[in-house]
């Protein structure tokens, strides 16, 4: 049975996930790139294009940097009442042994996957079957 095509779109930008100290404020945000910010009393996390880290204002305060992520976006608007959408995404990516994390906008969901697995992620999210499990990996 073929899985439904979730119509994923792969952003060409390579992203970094960066941890900053609590209370850190970013410099002016770029208007031509995806940037996501989560701030709490424990830390500030920024997801943005790797080139932001070429700027000392972004790089200097970074506590931890994890590069080589890609963003897969699902067309919206996705209604608030939609149940199980991310469960479907998670099951497909898990079946292909692709780790991921999620981010959500008001009407659009995104998943971040490692750049090396981005094309495979788009394929399975488009309804293709995952490849056979590699020997020596967890089921």
Secondary structure, DSSP 8 states (H G I E B T S, - for coil): -------EEE-SS-EEEEEEETT---SS--SSS-EEEEE-SSEEEEEEEGGGGGSHHHHTT-SEEEEEEEEEEE-S---TT--SHHHHHHHHHHHTT--EEEEE-SS-EEEEEEGGGHHHHHHHHTT-------TTS--
